[in-house]
Amino acid sequence: MDFTFTAPLWEWESRAAWYFVSVPEEESADIREVPRMPSGFGAVRVRVTVGTSTWETSIFPESATGVYMLPVKKAVRVAEGFDDGDPVTVHLELVDL
């Protein structure tokens, strides 16, 4: 199952230097509905492509809203030239289904 969306990059206030892109509500709801084995913290393994960068990671549901948060590591931010608040187009593929 694949998703493509654009959302702003944001810095987590509680943990400086941790950056995320929030998966939109509709896509987050669709991801929650996909049957899979339970995992810690509700994490979902994904393969992500942003620009020319592709990597595997996990997305995690944010406790207050339930939308998933995609961590974006520094190497990707630097390679793609992203800064806080920039719109990021994400191609996200669920793995381990």
C-alpha positions as CSV (number, residue, x, y, z in Angstrom):
1,M,0.0,0.0,0.0
2,D,1.4,3.4,-1.1
3,F,0.7,7.0,-0.3
4,T,1.9,10.3,-1.7
5,F,1.3,13.6,0.1
6,T,2.9,17.0,0.7
7,A,3.1,18.4,4.2
8,P,5.4,20.8,6.1
9,L,8.6,19.7,7.9
10,W,8.5,20.6,11.6
11,E,10.9,20.5,14.5
12,W,9.7,18.6,17.7
13,E,9.8,21.3,20.4
14,S,10.5,18.7,23.2
15,R,13.5,17.3,21.4
16,A,15.4,19.9,19.5
17,A,17.0,18.7,16.2
18,W,14.3,16.0,15.7
19,Y,12.3,16.8,12.6
20,F,9.1,15.2,11.3
21,V,6.5,15.4,8.6
22,S,2.9,14.7,9.8
23,V,1.0,12.2,7.6
24,P,-2.3,13.9,6.8
25,E,-5.4,12.7,8.7
26,E,-7.0,10.9,5.7
27,E,-3.9,8.9,5.0
28,S,-3.3,8.2,8.7
29,A,-6.8,6.8,9.0
30,D,-6.2,4.6,5.9
31,I,-2.9,3.3,7.4
32,R,-4.6,2.5,10.8
33,E,-7.2,0.3,8.9
34,V,-4.5,-1.9,7.3
35,P,-4.4,-5.3,9.1
36,R,-0.9,-6.1,10.5
37,M,0.8,-7.6,13.5
38,P,0.8,-5.3,16.6
39,S,4.0,-3.4,17.2
40,G,5.5,-1.2,20.0
41,F,4.0,2.2,20.3
42,G,1.7,1.5,17.2
43,A,4.7,1.9,14.9
44,V,4.4,1.1,11.3
45,R,7.4,0.1,9.1
46,V,7.6,2.1,5.9
47,R,9.9,2.8,2.9
48,V,10.0,6.5,2.2
49,T,11.1,8.5,-0.9
50,V,11.6,12.2,-0.6
51,G,13.2,13.8,-3.7
52,T,16.2,11.6,-4.6
53,S,16.5,10.1,-1.0
54,T,15.0,6.7,-0.1
55,W,15.2,5.1,3.3
56,E,13.3,2.7,5.6
57,T,12.0,3.8,9.0
58,S,8.9,3.6,11.1
59,I,6.1,6.1,11.5
60,F,4.4,6.6,14.9
61,P,1.0,7.8,15.9
62,E,0.9,11.1,17.7
63,S,-1.0,10.5,20.9
64,A,-3.3,13.6,20.8
65,T,-4.4,13.6,17.2
66,G,-3.7,10.0,16.0
67,V,-1.9,11.2,12.9
68,Y,1.3,9.4,12.1
69,M,4.6,11.2,12.4
70,L,7.4,10.5,9.9
71,P,10.9,11.2,11.2
72,V,13.2,12.9,8.7
73,K,16.9,12.4,9.5
74,K,19.4,15.2,9.1
75,A,21.2,13.5,6.1
76,V,17.9,13.6,4.2
77,R,17.2,17.2,5.2
78,V,20.7,18.3,4.1
79,A,20.7,16.3,0.8
80,E,17.3,17.6,-0.2
81,G,17.8,21.2,1.1
82,F,14.8,21.1,3.5
83,D,14.4,23.5,6.5
84,D,11.8,23.9,9.2
85,G,8.4,24.7,7.7
86,D,9.3,23.7,4.1
87,P,6.7,21.7,2.2
88,V,7.9,18.1,1.7
89,T,6.4,15.7,-0.9
90,V,6.6,12.2,0.5
91,H,6.1,8.9,-1.2
92,L,5.4,6.4,1.6
93,E,5.1,2.6,1.2
94,L,4.0,0.3,3.9
95,V,6.3,-2.7,4.4
96,D,5.8,-6.0,6.4
97,L,2.2,-6.4,5.5
